[in-house]
Amino acid sequence: MSNALTGAGAFARPGVLVAAPFPLTLRNFLPTGLATALEERLGARVSFVSPYPQPAFTDPAGRRFPNTPIEGVLGPGGVPSVAAVTVLDRALKSVHLTGFALEYPDGSLQNLELSRRRSAQRVVAGALTAIAPRASAVRGWLRRLYARYRPARAEVCAAFDRAQPSMVLVASPGHYWLDHFVLDEARRRGIPSVCVVLSWDNLYSRGPMCRRPDALLVWSEEMRRQAVEVHQYPRERIAVVGPLQFKFYADPVANTELAGMRRKVGLTRTEPYLAYVCGARTARYDVEDITAMVAALRTGPYRDLRVVVRPHPQGSRTAYEALPAGVLLDRSPDLTSERTRPEALDVGAIRHMAALLTDARFAVSSWGTTALLEACIFDTASVQLRWMDALPHSAPEEVRLVRDFQRYIHMRAFDATNARPYCDDPSELNAVLAELDVRSDVYSRRRAAAVARLTRLPLGGVVDRVCDAVGPLLLGRAARGFEAGIS
């Protein structure tokens, strides 16, 4: 099945150009059915621009969407580096990121590192934040001045010329370079732009809004508050639509899916298990916590639980070769490998994750991964380990990362629901798991509260809500109401 048009009618419909910097963003736009819904519900023609060479991307039903490749090289965490980035680009963004880090050091590891680093950018950023406090008129003037720096990028211009878009769609307000350049080109051409924010932590963790799209679509009222209070983004231009990737979790997991997951992981049909979900940057630390966790489980009433370890898609895989005997490794798509196709996070991969969390007796992590929130969706009891000082760890830098993570601002709303307990020592693990069993009703209500606070329900309605939000922009009815000077 194809949506290709030829001849004079090819551009009769309004176009949407979607930026897909890496697989996690592509996942939100393609297998969710959003690209298809934009075409079928709004009469659009959707095309992509990405650092991947294929001429088109295909949705689960076989519908093809043209792709304009731009030059890129695989970078850290599986995010390709865009070749068009210049030294001046990096210098300006570095000052911008550092200034945000000085104001919100607890926003992320990136913020903490930048706030501690002695550099010329830190001196400049410190001076600018002092003379232009957040929410001041001077800060707004600096934002507008920075937004005026938007040189034409040949490959991005070519993508616009080919697609002739009436609107652009991105997954970040310029956090990723491709999004940054697409938003710049849209502003240069007077084309409305929409950002559907990728993840629940991004309004703190990724730094400032490097570029200001015409509309911002977020997961929850909590994220709307962050956009207004932290970034001074206009409330009236924010729509709360929910998380696109959680659309896959709206339907109950079928028995056939559970059976398929168990076969893939190596579990028997009825074997009880604990799912340990990993962080992206702490593989050695995770393995050491897992080793201690397995030893602790063997001494108590949960000794029959099999341990299944799920690496983060953006994390290193080498360290997991040292997992204790009997531990099963659930091999998530490895986004750090050049052999992994950009569409690897497809419906099958995400429904596998749904099955893993649904059938798990407990979900455990040493990192505040999104999987802890996902476990709440499936009402699966979860625990977060804080064993930084309780165990000897061989990678001090990873210990520091885990310790720093405890300061993350975006986790405070999740912590306030008490949806999962902490465990501070391996000797306490069995007691913490037992508490989750004894107070299962209490924790179930807390998990539901976390989902209600940090997402928008029903989860399955997110694509319709995105279409409702972007429709007026795409059809031109609301575009005149946006201020071209805000950037």
N, C-alpha and C positions, 0 to 999 in steps of 0.2 A: 504494500500500500504506500502511496506517495502523495505528498501535498504540493508537488512541484507545479508551477504555472509557467506558461510560455507565452511569448508574443506580447502584444500591447496590454493584455489584461494582467500581466505579472505583478504590476504595482498598483492595481486598482484598489486593493485592500490595504488598510494601515499596517505598517510593518513594526515589529518589535525585534530589536537587536539585543540578544542576551549575552552577557560576558560570563565565560566559564573559566576562571583562572586555574582551577584544579578539581580533582574528582569530587570533593565534598560539595562544591558549589554546583557542579553538573548534576549530582544526585538530587539536589533540591528542585531543579528545573525540569529534568527530563523524566525519570521513572515515576515521579510523583504524579505525572499527568498534567502538570501546570502548562507546559508548552502546548500540549494538545488542547487543553481547555481554552487557552488564549485564542487559538485558531477557531475552535468549534463554537465557543460561547460568544466571543467578541469579534469574530470575523477577521482576525489578524492573520498575518503571515509571519512566522517566527523563524529567525535565523540566529546562528551563534557566531561568536568570535572567541577563539581560544588558542592556547599554545600547543595544540595537538594537530597532527598533519592530515587527519582524515577529512574528506570533503563534506561529510555529513555525519550527524548523530541520529540514531534510530531509537524510538521509544518502544516499550514492550509490545505494542500492537503492530509494529512495523512501519509506523509513520516516520518519514525522513525529514530532517531539518538541516538546511545547508549550514556549513561551517566555513568561516574564513580563518585559516591558520595564520598566526603571527609567530615570529621566531622566539623560541624559549628553550632553556636548558633546565633539566630537573634540579631543583634546589632543596634546601633543608625541609624535612617533613613532607616531602612529596609535592611541594608547591613549586612549579617551574619559575625560574627567573626570566623576566621579560627582557629581551635584548635591547629594547629601545630606551631603557633607563640610563640617564646620563649622570655624571658626577654632580652637576648642579641639582638635579632631581633629588639625589640621595642626601646632599647637604641640607637642602631646605626641609625635606621630610625629617631628617635626623633632628634638626632644631625643634620642629613641631612635636615630634614624639617625645623628645627629652623634656620640653616644657610641660606636656601633659603628665609625664612621669614624675616631675617634681611636685605637681599638684595632687596626683593620685598614685603615690608609690605602691600602695597596696592593691592596685588594680590587677597586676599580673606579674609573672616573673620578668617579662620584658621591662615593665615599668620599674620594678625594683632594681634591675641591673642598670638601667639608664640613670636612675636617680642616684646611684652610688658611684657611677663612673666619672672620673675626672677627665674632662675633655673641653675643647674649645666650644663645642655645641652646648655643653652644660652652662658655660659662662654666658653665652648669648641668650640661651633659653631662660636662665635665671633673671637676667636683666629685663627681658621682654615680659615675663610673667609678673615682675615687680611693678613695671610701669603701666601694664595693661592687665589688671586683675580680671579673672573670669567674670563674665556677665557685664563687664563695663563697656562703654561706648568705644573706648580705645581698642579693646579686644576685638570688637566687631569690625572696626576699621582694619586691623591687622589681618583678620580673616579675609576680608574683601580684597586686600592688597595681595595676599598670597594666592587667592583664586584667580587673579589676573595673569598669573604665570601659568599659561596653558599652551605651550608651543604645539604646533601640529606634529603628530607622529605618523609617518608615512603609512605604516601597515594598518594602523587604526583608521586613518582617513580612508584607506582602500576598502576596509570592511564597511564603513558607513556608505561609501559610494556604491558598493555592491548591493547592500541591503536596503538603502533608501528608507531608514526607519522613521516612524512617527513617534517612537518612544524607545528608550533603552531601559534594560532591566539588569541590575547588578546585585551581588550578595554582600557587598560591604560599601560603606561610604568612603571608598578610596584606600582602605587598608591594604588591599592587594593592588599591585601596580597596574594590572590590566583594568580593574575596576576604576582606578584613579584616572587612567588615560581615556577610558570610554566616557566617564562623566565629564572630563574636560572637553572632549570633542562634542558631546551633546550640548554642552553650554555654549561652545563656539558657534554651533549651528542653530541654537534656539530650540532644541528638541527636548521635550520633557523627560525626566529621569525618575526612576523608582528604585529604591533599595529595599530588598527583602532581607533583613539582617540574618546572617547565617546561623549564629549560635547565641545561647542565652548569656554568655559572658562577654560578648564582643564589645559592648559599649563601655566597658572598663578595660578589658584585657588587651584589646588591639590598639589602644591609644586614642588620639583625638579623631574627630570626623575630618579626615584630610580634605574631603570634598563633600559638599552639601547637596544631596539629591533633592528634587522637587517634592518627593514624598518618601516617607520612611515607614516601612511595614515591620512590626515587631511581634515578639512572641506573646507579650503579656502586658497588663497594666504596670507591673513592676518595671518592665523595660521602657514603657512610655515615660514613667517618672524619671528614669535614668537619662533618657534622651533630653528631656526638658531641663532637669536640674543640673546635670553634669555638662551637657553640650549646648544648652540654650537653644535647642532645636524647637521650632514653633509647634505647640501642641496640636493646633488645628491641621497640621500637615502629617500627622502620625495616625496610622490605622493599626489597631491590635488585631492581627490575623491568626496568630498561633504559629507553631513550628512546622515548617513544611515537611521535614524529615520524619516527624511523628505521625504523619498521615498514614504511614505504613502500619502503625500500631492500633489503628481504630478497630480493625476486625479481630475477633478472637483467633488465637492460633489453633489450627486444625490438628487432629490426631496424626494425619499424614505428615504434616510439617514437623511435629514433635518427633515422630519416628525417623524422618529424614535427618533431622539435626543430630539425633543420638547416633545414627549410623555414621555420619560424617565425623563426629567427635571421637567415637569409639566406646560409647556407653551402651550397656545392655538396655533392654526394653524398659525395665523397671528400676534400674540402679539409681539411688538417690545421690545427688551431687551438690557441691558448692561451686558457684561460678566466681572466679577471681578475675576482675576486670582491671587492666593495666593502664598506667599513664603513658604519655607519649615520650617522656624524656628521662624515665627512671627505671630502665629495664633491669639493671643489676640490683638496684635497691628492691625492686619487686620480687626478684627471684629469692633474695635473702629473707624477705618477709614471708614469702610462700613456704620456704623451707621450715621456718619457725612455726608457721601456722599449721603445717602438716603434722609436725611433732606434737603440737599442743592438742590437735584434734584426736590424735591416737591415744591420748591419756584420758579421754572423757567419753560422754555418752554419744558424741557425734563421730565416733571412730569409723563408722561404716560409710560416711559421706565420701564419695569420690571427689577429688579436686580437679576442676576444669579451668584452665588458664586461657584468657582471651587477650592477646596482645592488642595494643592500640594500633589502628591502621597506619598512623604516622610514626610509630616507634620502631626502634632497632629490634631485630629478631635474634641476633647472635647470642645474647645473654640467656635466652630461654633454652638453649641447649644444655644448660646446667640444672634444669629442674629436677627435683627429687624423683626417684623411681616411683612409678604408679600414677604420677600426675599426668593428666591429659592436656594436650595443647590444641586449642581451637584456633586454627590458622585463619585469622581475619585477612581480608585483602591487604596486601603490602603496598601502600602508596609510595614508599621510598624506593621501590624498584622500578627501573625503566621498562621492565617486562610487563608491568601491570597496566592494563588498558584503562583509559580514563573513565569508562563506563562500568568499572568493576563493582562499584557500590550500587548494584542494581536491586530490583525488587527481591530477587532470591536471596541475596546477601543480607538484606535488611530484615527480611522475614526469618532468616536463620537466627539473627540476633534476637528477634522477638521470641522465637521458640526457646533459645538458650535461657533467657531471663524468665520466661513463663514457667518453665519446668524446674528451675533451680530451687533448691531448698533454701539457700541464702545467696545473696550477692555480696561480695566483699571487695574492697579496694583500699589501697594505701594512698590513693590520689582522689581528689574530688571530681572524678570524671563524670561526664554527662550520663554515663551508664547508671549512676546512682539515682538520677532523676528518672531514667528509663525504667529502672526496677520499680519505682513507685507507680508507674503507669500500669504495670502488670501485678501490682500489689504483692511484690516479692520482698521478703524481709531482707534488709541490707545493713551492713556494718562498715564503718571506715576505721582503718587501723592507724594509730599514731604511735608507731614503734621507733621513732627517730632516735630516742635515747635509751630505749629498752633493749636494743640489740646492737652487737658490733656489726657495722656495715663497712664494706670495702671501698665504697666510692663516696668520699666526703662531699664531693660536689653535688651528688644526687641527694644526699641527706640534707644539704642546705636547701635544695629545691623543694623538698617535701616540707621542711620546716617553714620556708617562706610561704608555701602555699596556704598554710593555716591562716594567713593574713588576708587572703583574697576577699575583696569587697563583695563580689557578686554572689558568693556563697552565703552571705549573711541572711538573705531572705529564705534560702533553703534551710539553713540552720535553725531559723526561728520556728519552723514547723516541727522540729524534733522528729523528723521522719525516719532518721536512722541514728542509732547510738554510735559513739566512739568506743574504741577499745585501745587502752593505753599500754597494755603489757600482754605478752603471750599467755601468761598465767591467768588472765581474766577472760580469755576468749570464750571458753565453754560457758562461763556464767553469763556473758553478754548474749550469746546465742540462745541460752535458756530463757533469759528475760524476754527476748523477742517471741519465743514460743508461749510463755506464760501470759504475756500482755499482747497477744496477737491482735485482739480487737482494737486496742488503743493505738497500736502502731499502724494498723490498717487505716484508721481514720486520719492519722497524721500524714500517711503517704498520699491519701486522697487530697488532703489540704495542700500538700506541696505541689501536686499536679495542677490544682485549681489556681494556685497563686502564681505559678511560673509558666503556665501555658494558657491557651484559650480553648475551651471545650465547646462543642465536641471536636475531637482531634480530626475526625474525618471531613470536617467542613472547611479546612484551611484553604484548599484550592479555590473553592467558591468565594471565600472571603477575599482572597488575593484578587481574583477577577473583578469582584465588586469594587475593590479599592482602585484598581488601575484602569477600569473601564472609562471613567470620565476623562482621565488624562489621555488615554489612547485615542479617544474619539474627539478630543479637542475642546470639550465643553468646559474644563476647569483650568486649562493651561494658562489662560490669561491672568489668573489670580495669583500666580507665583512671582516673587520678586527676583528679577534676574541678577540683582546685586548681591544676593545672599550666597556666600560660598565659603 
